[in-house]
Amino acid sequence: MNSEITSWISRYAVKNNIDCLVIGISGGVDSALTSTLCANTGKKTIVVSLPIHQEKSQLKRAEDHIKWLCSKYDNVSSLKVNLSKVFDCFSDCFKEASSLSLANSRSRLRMTALYQIASSNNGIVVGTGNKVEDFGVGFFTKYGDGGVDISPIADLTKSEVWKLAKKVGVIDEIVSADPTDGLWGDDRTDEDQIGASYPELEWAMDFSGDPSTLEGREKDVYYIYSQLNSANQHKMNPIPIWKK
């Protein structure tokens, strides 16, 4: 599967005369896998750390992965763009902003920085979202980490991401780390925010039976999945257009 995805990325880049692949590195397994698959294309690959008052363990994992990737691939280079001061200036303009809106703003600032780098290198921004996030519960920021040019792992469940990451050699500390979006400046996990683990969400995404028969934890998880899937359709569907 890894060679198939790498070939797909390469074909897209060649077809569209793209010189460079740009990936934001969070310290999580999704961005680690995606950047490794991009590096395997042999094309110029820029991996970017974009801390905004980042929790230390997340930043360390990101830096460790970047160091590993740069030591293994000659076509990989790295950048660190600390957006903490930019974020502070931005948030100072919105004294009444909610914590959720500011968390999403972190993601959108990172997207802007990635496109700045891509535009300066005739490149594209490569997305790191997986299938559960992108098409199950909509666990991403609209025009933030959802603002990308291609999505190489968006048809892989989180379980498939973990398995493939191990196969391509992603370091153990990243594969075993609890998934987190890194938007809060602390160590809260995706499960803390969603209320269910990725294996549970994968089960709910595949469930085709009668929901009324579910009990206990399965009933709770299916409710969480269904509520998020419904609430986040505006992210997962095309923008509505009035037609004359």
N, C-alpha and C positions, 0 to 999 in steps of 0.2 A: 504493500500500500504506500509506503514512504516514497518509493521510486516513482510510482504513478502520480502522486501529488507533486513531487519535484518536477517531473516532466511536464505536468499541466502548467505549473508556474512558468517554466522555461518557454513553452510554446506561446503563452500569453505575452510574455515580454518580447519575444522575437516578432510576433505578429503585429505588435503595437509600437515597435521601435523604442522599447524601454531600455535604458542603460543601467538602471539602479533600482534595488529593492530596499525599502525603508520600513523598519519594524520597531515599534516601541516595546521596550523590555520592562516588564513589571516585577519580575521575580517569581512569577507563576508559571505553571506548566504549559499553559496555552501559548504564551508568547515565546517560551523556550523552545517548544516543538516547532512552532511556525518559523522562527528565525533559523533553526537548524535545517529545516526543509529548504528554506530560501538559500542558505549557504551552500547546500548541496547542488544547487543549479550551476555554480561556478560564476554566476553573474555578480557584479559589484553589489554588496549587501552592507547597508549601514544599520547597525543596531544602536538604539538610542535609549538611554536612561533619562527619565523625565521626573525627577523627584519634586514633590510639593509637600514640604514638611513631612517627609515619608517616615513611617515606622521603620526602625533600624534593621530589623530582621528582613523585611521586604527589600530594602535597598541593598543589603548585603547579598541576598540571593540573586538579585538582578546583576550586581557587579561581578559575582562569582561566575554566573552564566556567560556574561560578556567576555570575561577573561578566558574562560574555557573555549568559547567559540572563536575568539581572535587567535588563540594559540593553535587551533586546529585547522583553520581555513585562511589561506592567503588573500582571498577575495573579500574578507570581512573586515570592516573598520568600525570604530565606535565613537559615539559622542555622548557627553553628559550635559544636559541642558537643565539647569536648576531653575524651576519656574516658581519657587517659593515667593520671591519678592514681587513677581508679576501678579501672582494670585493674591498677595496681600493688598497690593494697590487696587486690584479689581474688586475684592471683597469690601474694601473701605468705602467704595462708592455705593454699597448696598447694605446699609446698617440694619435693615429689617429683613434681610434675606434669611430664608430657612436653611437649616443644616443640609437638607437634601438638595436644595437648589445649588448650594455652594459645592457640594460633592460632585454634582453633575458638571459644574463649571470647571472643576479640576480636569475632568475628562475632556471637555471641549477645548481648554487651553492646550492640553497635550496634543489633541488632534491638529490644532493650528500650527504648532511647532513642527509636527511630523510633515505636514504639507509644505511648510517653508523649506525644510530640508529636501523633500522630494522634488519640489519645483526647481531648486537650485542645482539638481543633479540629473535632470531629465529622468526622474524616477517616479515610482508609484508607492503609495502607502498600502502595506499588506496587513489585512485584518487578522485578528487573533481569536475571534469568537468561535465557540463550539456550537454544536447543534442544539443542545438544551438551552443555552443562553439566547441564541439568535432566533430560534424557531419554536421553542417550547414555552419559556416563561418571559422572554423579552428582557433578560437581565443584562442590559447594557444601556449606555447613555445615547440618546438620539443626537446625532451630529457630534458625538464625542468618540468613544471607541467604536461606535456604529458607523462613523464616517471614514470609509476606506474605499480602496479601488478594487481589490480582489480579496476573497475569503477562502483560503486554502483548506482550513479545517472545519468549516461551517457545516459539513455533512457528517462530522464525527461526534459521537457522544463523548461525554467526559471520560467514561471508562475506556473508550477507544483511544482517546488522547493520552491517558496515562500509559496504556499498553504500548502505543507507538513511541512515546517519549522514551521509555525504557529501551526500546529496540534501537533507537538512533543514538543512544548514549547520553541523553540529558542527565545531568548530575543528580544523585539521589536526594540531596537536600531539597531540590525543587520538586521532584516527582512526589516525594512524601509529604510536602508541606500542605497545610490546610488551604484550600482555595480562598482567595480574597481579591476584591476588586481594587484595593489600595487607594480608595477615595476619601478616607476618613481621618487619616493621620494616626490611626491606632491599629490594633491587631484583630479587629472584628473580622469574622470569616463570612464567606458567601452563605453558609448554612445558618449563621447567626441572623443574617438579614432576611433570608428567604423562609426559613423555618423548616427546611427539608434538605437532605443531602442530595448530591447529584445522582447516585444510584437510585434513590427513591424517586427523584423526578424523572429519571429515565423509565422507571417502571410505570409511572403515571402517564407519561407521554405515549407509551405503547399499549396501555390498557384499553381494551375494546369491549369489555363486558358491560354489565348493568351496574352503574355506580350505586344504585340503591341497595345492592347486596353487600357492599363493603362495610367493614366494621373496624373499630380500633384505629391503629396507626395508619392502615391503608386508606381508611375513610378520610382521615385528617390530611394525609399527603395528597390524595386526589383533589380534595377541596382547595388546598394551597395551590396546586398546579393549575386547576381550572380557573381560579380567581385571577392569578397572574396572567395566564394565557389570554383571558378575556380583557383584562385591564390594559394589557400592553399590545393589543392588536394594532394600535396606531403606529407602533415602532416597526412591526413585522410586515405590515402591508404597504403597498405603494401609497404615496401621497394622494388624497382625493382631489380630483380635478373636475370642475364644472365644465361640461361640454355643451356647445351651442347646437 
